[in-house]
Amino acid sequence: MKKIKNNKQKREDDAKQVEKSSCQEFLELYNKQLSKKIKFIKFGNPNLGKGEPDCICSDGLNIEIAIAYYDNLDAKNVWGTIELLKNRISKEDYKKKYPDNTLCMKSPNYGLYDSINKIIINKNKKEYKYNGKLFLLICSRPAITGERDIEAYIKHSRNFENINFDEVWFLLYNNYYSIFQLAKRGDKFISKNNGKIKFERIIK
């Protein structure tokens, strides 16, 4: 009898594929930038000891992957679109499942900046089992945020201490992929507003 995967398992499989493709896109740009030939080897085992990072690569490089969104609604819409494409559910059913709350964030970049800071803070609280170097790769496919906005984040809005990772990188997809180094091990940043971001929403 054919084993049927439940929805949770399907979502985990989708997430793994996102991690692998993000890792490979990052390595392509990283290798080109630093004249290296690092490749994805396998997924890490989260149940091994303290838990391996998400991706085990060649040359002793390990990469933990995280996805940054503007807010929870953005995250829900992204995964909802994946579900829509996979299952070909009707637009009517999609709208019922992921209703538009007719609100939008006044400055969505701030939501993304806050998400990046929180990811780095939370990932630095974890312990990992690995050999070699450990990178944190934060990925995002934001609808309106571009390279200048990420450069602005790096200059003014980083608010975290990086103690776990040899390097922290950001992979941006906005019509094409680009990468930004956010931190090295031991870096500590305090933004002008000390990480406090005021979220405002406006009616469309």
Secondary structure, DSSP 8 states (H G I E B T S, - for coil): ------HHHHHHHHHHHHHHHHHHHHHHHHHHHHT----EEEE--TTSTT---SEEESTTEEEEEEE--SSHHHHHHHHHHHHHHHH---HHHHHHHS---SEEESSHHHHHHHHHHHHHHHHTTS----SSEEEEEEEE--SS--HHHHHHHHHHT--EE--S-SEEEEEEESSSEEEEEEEETT-EE--TTTT-----EEE-
